[in-house]
Amino acid sequence: MIAKIAVFFLFLLLVWGNIVAGLKAGLGCPDWPLCHGRVLPPFRLDIYIELTHRILGAVASTFLIILSFKRFRDYSRGAKVIPFLAALLLIVQIVLGGIVVLLELPVDLTTVHFANAILIFSLALYMAFFDGKEKKPVFSVRSYRIIFLLLGLMVFSQAVLGAYVRHSGAGLTCPDFPKCLGYWIPPELSGTVLTHFSHRTFAYIIFTIVFAIFISTFLSSDLRRNRSKVLILLGLIVVQIMIGVGILHSKLYFLTTAIHLAVALLILSAVLYTWFQEMGENRV
């Protein structure tokens, strides 16, 4: 139960952080760890949007610490690195959060802050799936297991790239779809155009790979048992691309971008869940 609660609050924290950015409320509390020098600042919408993000962060951190402590006791040998790393990255995240606010949201550091949050979320998913008793990972180099690990790394990279697109102001650099500035490949690939176009291109690559995996489930006995999960994953990616188009039409409307991140987290969760399930198999 603690594991599920921790994952839920981390998910909610990430989505709420996206809403904070969408409403440009990131500096609603310009100081840290207090807000306008007080525990309870004066009421103003942007202030309390950011303050809510900090409160969610505190709640999520508490459950993550409890989960990490429990798993550190449950896990054996090298697996203890996972809860230790989760706790360590949490400390880094808290420090980064303070620095990001004090430096007034620098693009690169804000993106690193988001990437670190995704890593923490992924480790929490791992600890939620593997309890160290009934479910223990079985590591191997079987190709069908490595496929989902590599796909997970690609989805993680795409999410981080999406955060950079957002924070660098490249979200509307290519305002049309499916073309970019009227071209399939823009003649001047540099700056924010390159950033935005790279994000789109990587999305198409991920879709193509997942579609190829789905076709492979009809050809490979090792992959066949994952057909339903891959089909769900493929559906989520199609929905994600459609939401991406909606972001362009809505001019980065904050609810649309928040849903975009939520679906991205579901995609990452689906890939990691499939990989975890493969590692949990007794056969190697």
NUMI-594744 format. One record per residue: x, y, z of N, C-alpha, C in turn; residue in one letter. Coordinates in steps of 0.001 Angstrom, whole numbers, padded with zeros to 6 digits, always signed. Layout:
N
XYZXYZXYZA
...
END
This chain:
284
+000819-001204+000000+000000+000000+000000+000860+001265+000000M
+001926+001263+000812+002832+002415+000866+003429+002675-000518I
+003781+001615-001227+004388+001757-002554+003427+002419-003531A
+002175+001983-003533+001187+002556-004436+000926+004023-004117K
+000869+004344-002823+000641+005734-002414+001811+006605-002845I
+003031+006094-002684+004218+006858-003073+004218+007139-004569A
+003907+006110-005367+003865+006276-006828+002773+007263-007214V
+001611+007167-006560+000500+008066-006869+000879+009525-006618F
+001475+009800-005467+001814+011183-005136+002958+011710-006009F
+003882+010842-006400+004941+011266-007320+004361+011602-008684L
+003410+010789-009134+002712+011055-010396+001985+012397-010319F
+001242+012594-009243+000487+013829-009054+001417+015028-008959L
+002539+014860-008286+003521+015939-008135+004081+016374-009484L
+004402+015411-010327+004946+015734-011652+003916+016469-012517L
+002683+015994-012498+001634+016637-013296+001338+018037-012758V
+001296+018177-011416+001038+019498-010831+002189+020454-011150W
+003394+019942-011173+004535+020779-011538+004388+021310-012955G
+003817+020482-013846+003563+020922-015209+002512+022038-015236N
+001506+021910-014387+000473+022948-014297+001077+024252-013785I
+001967+024135-012802+002658+025317-012277+003398+026042-013398V
+004112+025269-014214+004854+025866-015330+003905+026466-016359A
+002788+025763-016636+001832+026242-017628+001169+027545-017219G
+000960+027718-015923+000341+028943-015416+001383+030000-015046L
+002659+029669-015323+003770+030590-015039+003763+031030-013574K
+003527+030035-012716+003473+030301-011277+004719+029801-010555A
+005753+029441-011327+006957+028869-010727+007657+029778-009743G
+007481+031087-009915+008086+032041-008990+007027+032673-008093L
+005906+031962-007921+004883+032440-006985+005446+032541-005583G
+006371+031622-005293+007150+031690-004044+008598+031925-004464C
+009057+033173-004456+010385+033488-004978+011539+033113-004049P
+011214+032721-002813+012250+032329-001871+012083+030848-001525D
+013065+030327-000786+013038+028903-000417+013901+028700+000820W
+013483+027898+001803+012323+026992+001809+010994+027660+002184P
+011016+028898+002714+009767+029585+003019+009164+030174+001753L
+007981+030731+001873+007301+031341+000737+006943+032772+001123C
+007614+033730+000479+007486+035139+000851+007842+035337+002325H
+008822+034547+002763+009324+034679+004131+008424+034100+005196G
+007375+033389+004782+006406+032864+005751+006053+031419+005437R
+005612+030689+006477+005125+029328+006273+003786+029369+005541V
+002913+030296+005938+001646+030513+005252+001664+031915+004647L
+001943+032028+003366+002056+033335+002718+000689+033985+002494P
+000668+035241+002120-000606+035906+001818-001281+035248+000626P
-002620+035284+000601-003339+034579-000461-003223+035320-001782F
-002772+034572-002785-002766+035008-004170-002698+033731-004992R
-003451+033663-006068-003599+032404-006794-002270+031782-007184L
-001363+032545-007810-000095+031963-008259+000759+031495-007083D
+000648+032214-005949+001407+031818-004759+000957+030449-004273I
-000357+030250-004195-000854+028999-003631-000803+027844-004626Y
-000723+028143-005912-000483+027085-006900+000917+026517-006691I
+001892+027401-006519+003268+026958-006260+003389+026340-004877E
+002713+026916-003874+002776+026373-002522+002192+024966-002478L
+001115+024735-003222+000519+023394-003297+001517+022398-003872T
+002297+022852-004854+003334+021995-005438+004365+021609-004381H
+004732+022555-003545+005709+022267-002475+005124+021312-001445R
+003856+021486-001124+003206+020600-000153+003118+019183-000709I
+002720+019066-001982+002688+017745-002620+004076+017114-002622L
+005101+017956-002836+006473+017465-002803+006838+016905-001444G
+006399+017571-000393+006697+017110+000968+005987+015788+001262A
+004741+015676+000830+003973+014442+001055+004589+013290+000272V
+004880+013528-001007+005475+012488-001850+006827+012056-001302A
+007612+013014-000833+008940+012712-000293+008835+011836+000952S
+007850+012127+001792+007664+011349+003026+007373+009889+002706T
+006435+009668+001783+006087+008293+001421+007243+007593+000705F
+007998+008341-000079+009140+007739-000772+010218+007326+000227L
+010460+008136+001230+011459+007797+002250+011039+006534+003009I
+009750+006459+003363+009241+005275+004063+009395+004041+003184I
+009024+004176+001911+009137+003050+000978+010592+002632+000796L
+011490+003591+000648+012909+003283+000446+013494+002569+001654S
+013124+003018+002845+013611+002379+004072+013116+000939+004149F
+011830+000746+003814+011246-000600+003868+011914-001524+002852K
+012099-001033+001627+012706-001871+000599+014185-002136+000883R
+014867-001200+001515+016272-001420+001861+016387-002605+002814F
+015415-002756+003680+015408-003900+004601+014981-005186+003897R
+014056-005055+002922+013527-006238+002241+014476-006787+001186D
+015187-005894+000496+016065-006314-000596+017356-006929-000060Y
+017993-007695-000903+019266-008314-000521+020352-007937-001514S
+021572-007931-001048+022763-007707-001873+022661-006438-002719R
+022947-006607-004025+023024-005443-004899+021715-004700-005077G
+020586-005365-004845+019285-004716-005017+019089-003561-004038A
+019846-003557-002945+019729-002471-001969+020141-001122-002562K
+020846-001168-003683+021253+000071-004348+020033+000879-004794V
+018952+000195-005174+017764+000867-005694+017140+001818-004657I
+016758+001344-003469+016191+002281-002485+017189+003331-002022P
+018470+002954-001936+019482+003934-001542+019577+005042-002577F
+019572+004653-003853+019662+005629-004930+018420+006525-004961L
+017257+005945-004703+016020+006727-004676+016091+007807-003602A
+016572+007435-002415+016693+008406-001321+017733+009474-001641A
+018840+009057-002269+019891+010001-002627+019396+011002-003669L
+018695+010503-004694+018165+011386-005734+017097+012321-005179L
+016389+011869-004152+015389+012732-003515+016068+013932-002851L
+017190+013690-002180+017942+014777-001565+018428+015754-002630I
+018958+015195-003726+019407+016033-004844+018249+016863-005394V
+017073+016232-005496+015901+016915-006044+015468+018099-005174Q
+015514+017903-003875+015120+018970-002951+016083+020153-003068I
+017371+019846-003125+018377+020906-003259+018229+021610-004608V
+018049+020829-005669+017863+021407-007004+016629+022307-007049L
+015559+021875-006378+014338+022671-006351+014574+024045-005764G
+015341+024090-004665+015657+025378-004053+016515+026246-004959G
+017511+025624-005598+018410+026372-006488+017651+026915-007698I
+016761+026089-008261+015976+026507-009425+015160+027757-009113V
+014549+027786-007931+013743+028947-007534+014627+030168-007309V
+015712+029978-006584+016582+031106-006257+017260+031690-007498L
+017503+030851-008512+018109+031332-009757+017059+031731-010788L
+015798+031738-010379+014677+032177-011215+014499+031329-012473E
+014424+030009-012266+014032+029044-013295+014921+029013-014534L
+016235+028802-014385+017080+028661-015578+016682+027417-016362P
+016714+027514-017703+016187+026449-018568+016890+025112-018349V
+018217+025107-018421+018963+023851-018315+018762+023183-016958D
+018835+023965-015891+018705+023400-014546+017280+022922-014281L
+016309+023646-014826+014910+023225-014680+014683+021885-015378T
+015323+021688-016525+015204+020424-017257+015871+019292-016485T
+017027+019570-015897+017708+018571-015063+016841+018198-013866V
+016193+019194-013293+015297+018981-012154+014166+018029-012546H
+013611+018228-013746+012547+017357-014239+013084+015946-014500F
+014245+015846-015130+014837+014531-015434+015074+013739-014154A
+015555+014406-013127+015801+013747-011849+014490+013256-011235N
+013422+014054-011399+012111+013652-010886+011609+012394-011595A
+011836+012302-012903+011424+011115-013660+012206+009889-013202I
+013489+010070-012901+014298+008959-012391+013753+008468-011052L
+013401+009396-010179+012841+009034-008878+011530+008276-009058I
+010688+008776-009966+009410+008120-010261+009648+006691-010757F
+010628+006501-011623+010936+005178-012167+011427+004228-011075S
+012254+004725-010182+012744+003891-009079+011617+003513-008122L
+010685+004451-007915+009521+004158-007075+008666+003061-007713A
+008520+003106-009037+007791+002052-009749+008472+000696-009550L
+009786+000698-009625+010554-000534-009414+010260-001095-008018Y
+010325-000219-007012+010111-000676-005631+008661-001074-005389M
+007735-000513-006178+006334-000902-006059+006102-002286-006658A
+006845-002605-007718+006670-003896-008389+007402-005014-007654F
+008639-004773-007283+009449-005799-006606+009440-005549-005102F
+008855-006473-004353+008794-006318-002902+009975-006978-002195D
+010821-007660-002964+011993-008300-002368+011698-009644-001742G
+010422-010034-001707+010044-011308-001095+009392-012207-002146K
+008147-011888-002496+007446-012688-003492+007948-012398-004906E
+008297-011130-005142+008759-010739-006470+010201-010267-006405K
+011062-011002-007090+012475-010635-007144+012910-010591-008602K
+013711-009594-008961+014145-009485-010360+015129-010571-010740P
+015001-011061-011968+015954-012012-012519+016595-011335-013724V
+017808-010831-013546+018478-010109-014618+019071-011082-015624F
+018921-010744-016891+019516-011542-017959+019699-010658-019179S
+020419-011179-020160+020670-010405-021378+019812-010916-022533V
+018728-011638-022228+017842-012102-023285+017320-010895-024064R
+017355-010984-025382+017063-009837-026234+015688-009239-025990S
+014674-010081-025752+013327-009556-025598+013176-008760-024298Y
+014049-009006-023328+014031-008197-022109+014765-006879-022328R
+015878-006945-023011+016669-005741-023296+015860-004757-024149I
+014989-005274-025017+014174-004412-025875+013374-003425-025039I
+012727-003915-023985+011884-003050-023172+012710-002110-022302F
+013901-002519-021911+014797-001623-021186+015217-000461-022090L
+015643-000780-023313+016066+000263-024247+014901+001182-024613L
+013703+000594-024753+012524+001404-025054+012218+002347-023891L
+012395+001858-022680+012191+002702-021507+013155+003873-021485G
+014403+003630-021853+015390+004708-021911+015021+005730-022986L
+014462+005263-024095+014044+006172-025154+012869+007042-024710M
+011908+006426-024029+010746+007182-023541+011187+008202-022492V
+012112+007806-021637+012656+008735-020645+013321+009921-021340F
+014140+009646-022345+014834+010705-023076+013839+011632-023772S
+012778+011049-024331+011763+011848-025006+011033+012763-024019Q
+010764+012255-022829+010096+013070-021806+010974+014244-021389A
+012262+013973-021215+013195+015041-020828+013335+016061-021948V
+013393+015573-023184+013457+016478-024336+012199+017337-024405L
+011052+016730-024097+009802+017488-024072+009840+018593-023035G
+010450+018304-021880+010587+019331-020836+011474+020466-021316A
+012527+020118-022044+013424+021153-022566+012705+022007-023611Y
+011882+021356-024441+011075+022107-025417+010206+023116-024693V
+009603+022678-023611+008696+023543-022837+009440+024710-022216R
+010510+024419-021517+011211+025450-020742+012050+026383-021619H
+012432+025919-022800+013232+026755-023696+012368+027637-024599S
+011046+027493-024469+010146+028306-025280+010005+027832-026710G
+010290+026539-026949+010226+026003-028315+008897+025327-028623A
+007949+025400-027708+006692+024678-027863+005894+025037-029096G
+005958+026288-029531+005199+026728-030705+006107+027122-031864L
+007342+026672-031835+008271+026993-032926+007778+026410-034248T
+007211+025205-034178+006574+024591-035347+005068+024602-035086C
+004370+025649-035480+002953+025785-035132+002013+024947-035989P
+002526+024321-037051+001698+023514-037934+001991+022029-037723D
+001094+021178-038264+001250+019725-038151+000527+019071-039315F
+001105+018061-039953+002318+017327-039574+003625+017981-040025P
+003540+019026-040849+004756+019695-041282+005249+020656-040206K
+006450+021162-040403+007038+022142-039481+007420+023371-040285C
+006707+024465-040032+006931+025711-040777+006721+025507-042280L
+005794+024596-042602+005473+024341-043998+006364+023328-044686G
+007317+022750-043968+008261+021790-044555+008190+020464-043784Y
+008454+019376-044517+008605+018097-043831+009893+018097-043026W
+010938+018693-043596+012199+018898-042877+012572+020369-043054I
+012487+021184-042020+012784+022617-042134+014195+022847-042681P
+014363+023820-043561+015689+024065-044160+016719+024568-043150P
+016269+025227-042115+017202+025749-041106+016950+025040-039770E
+017684+023965-039566+017534+023195-038334+018547+023679-037304L
+018127+024653-036523+018987+025189-035473+018106+025829-034411S
+018681+026083-033260+017963+026763-032185+016696+026036-031763G
+015636+026815-031534+014382+026231-031052+013696+025386-032118T
+013942+025672-033394+013372+024845-034461+013927+023426-034376V
+015232+023311-034184+015861+022001-034051+015344+021275-032811L
+015196+022010-031727+014700+021412-030483+013310+020825-030677T
+012408+021630-031233+011027+021180-031435+010966+020035-032450H
+011667+020178-033564+011641+019164-034620+012225+017844-034114F
+013248+017906-033283+013855+016694-032710+012849+015950-031838S
+012070+016709-031070+011062+016103-030203+010004+015375-031033H
+009562+016007-032101+008580+015372-032992+009159+014110-033644R
+010352+014234-034166+010988+013121-034870+011176+011927-033948T
+011599+012195-032725+011825+011122-031758+010507+010426-031421F
+009407+011186-031406+008089+010594-031156+007722+009609-032264A
+008006+009994-033508+007721+009099-034638+008583+007835-034559Y
+009835+008007-034146+010743+006858-034036+010228+005877-032980I
+009816+006416-031836+009303+005564-030757+008047+004830-031214I
+007154+005552-031910+005937+004918-032428+006297+003772-033374F
+007235+004012-034268+007639+002990-035242+008207+001760-034551T
+009036+001986-033530+009637+000861-032803+008571+000047-032078I
+007647+000731-031411+006590+000020-030676+005684-000732-031654V
+005397-000138-032804+004589-000827-033822+005314-002082-034308F
+006635-001972-034491+007427-003131-034924+007414-004226-033846A
+007463-003820-032577+007398-004796-031478+006049-005501-031479I
+004981-004710-031736+003636-005299-031786+003541-006345-032899F
+004063-006031-034064+004072-007008-035163+004881-008240-034761I
+005970-008005-034029+006844-009114-033617+006157-010050-032634S
+005134-009549-031925+004422-010418-030977+003671-011537-031692T
+003452-011375-033003+002807-012427-033791+003835-013417-034346F
+005112-013059-034224+006171-013871-034809+007053-014549-033770L
+007121-013967-032570+008015-014478-031526+007213-015020-030348S
+007529-016230-029923+006840-016819-028770+007212-016102-027481S
+008435-015558-027422+008865-014841-026228+008095-013536-026046D
+007759-012889-027149+007059-011604-027093+005543-011757-027101L
+005046-012928-027481+003605-013117-027676+002812-012807-026404R
+003344-013183-025251+002601-012966-024013+002478-011489-023650R
+003261-010649-024328+003202-009206-024058+002343-008452-025075N
+001634-009189-025931+000901-008537-027025-000113-007514-026509R
-000891-007873-025512-001918-006953-025015-001293-005701-024413S
-000182-005859-023700+000482-004705-023091+001091-003799-024162K
+001667-004413-025193+002251-003613-026281+001158-002881-027044V
+000001-003524-027213-001117-002874-027899-001609-001665-027104L
-001702-001808-025795-002084-000673-024937-001053+000441-025068I
+000215+000054-025059+001297+001032-025192+001197+001771-026524L
+000921+001035-027581+000780+001637-028908-000389+002626-028922L
-001494+002249-028276-002648+003132-028195-002329+004410-027435G
-001583+004283-026341-001198+005461-025552-000326+006412-026371L
+000559+005848-027178+001440+006687-027997+000633+007443-029053I
-000346+006764-029657-001208+007442-030634-001967+008584-029957V
-002512+008313-028780-003224+009354-028022-002279+010502-027699V
-001049+010169-027331-000066+011196-026976+000250+012109-028163Q
+000372+011515-029349+000638+012320-030546-000547+013248-030826I
-001755+012745-030646-002948+013560-030858-003013+014714-029859M
-002638+014433-028619-002623+015501-027608-001556+016532-027969I
-000433+016059-028516+000617+016976-028953+000104+017949-029999G
-000719+017434-030919-001338+018304-031927-002287+019282-031240V
-003016+018779-030244-003931+019641-029492-003211+020767-028781G
-001986+020501-028333-001192+021541-027674-000917+022692-028634I
-000625+022345-029876-000367+023389-030884-001618+024230-031133L
-002756+023558-031290-004001+024269-031584-004478+025100-030392H
-004172+024633-029184-004608+025365-027988-003585+026405-027533S
-002471+026515-028291-001421+027490-027955-000856+027248-026553K
-000508+025992-026279+000118+025598-025012-000813+025792-023815L
-002098+025536-023999-003049+025645-022886-002594+024721-021764Y
-002596+025218-020539-001930+024513-019444-002541+023143-019147F
-003857+022976-019299-004462+021674-019039-004071+020657-020101L
-003945+021117-021332-003532+020220-022422-002111+019724-022197T
-001224+020622-021802+000164+020216-021563+000270+019303-020344T
-000587+019533-019338-000573+018676-018148-001024+017258-018506A
-002062+017159-019341-002533+015842-019790-001457+015162-020635I
-000751+015952-021425+000343+015434-022261+001406+014778-021385H
+001759+015421-020289+002743+014842-019373+002182+013610-018678L
+000912+013669-018277+000300+012532-017591+000334+011285-018482A
+000013+011459-019753+000046+010314-020681+001483+009838-020886V
+002431+010779-020929+003844+010404-021056+004272+009524-019874A
+003810+009863-018687+004132+009065-017502+003475+007688-017575L
+002271+007636-018134+001600+006342-018312+002358+005484-019317L
+002856+006105-020377+003647+005371-021379+004916+004814-020735I
+005619+005658-019981+006833+005205-019301+006506+004083-018323L
+005416+004228-017590+005016+003207-016622+004711+001890-017310S
+004034+001959-018473+003684+000741-019210+004926+000013-019699A
+005897+000767-020199+007141+000159-020681+007909-000467-019521V
+008042+000284-018430+008782-000231-017278+008077-001429-016657L
+006754-001371-016590+005998-002497-016035+006251-003768-016830Y
+006261-003642-018153+006521-004807-019006+007929-005337-018768T
+008895-004404-018650+010277-004820-018390+010391-005478-017023W
+009761-004895-016017+009802-005469-014668+009186-006870-014672F
+008084-007013-015376+007416-008314-015432+008311-009360-016081Q
+009036-008952-017108+009983-009862-017756+011104-010226-016795E
+011596-009272-016028+012663-009563-015060+012164-010441-013920M
+010868-010375-013648+010305-011154-012573+010050-012605-012947G
+010196-012904-014247+010009-014288-014680+011147-015156-014142E
+010825-016370-013757+011836-017271-013205+012763-017849-014260N
+012279-017948-015501+013152-018524-016532+014123-017465-017038R
+015339-017875-017308+016377-016973-017780+016917-017468-019122V
END
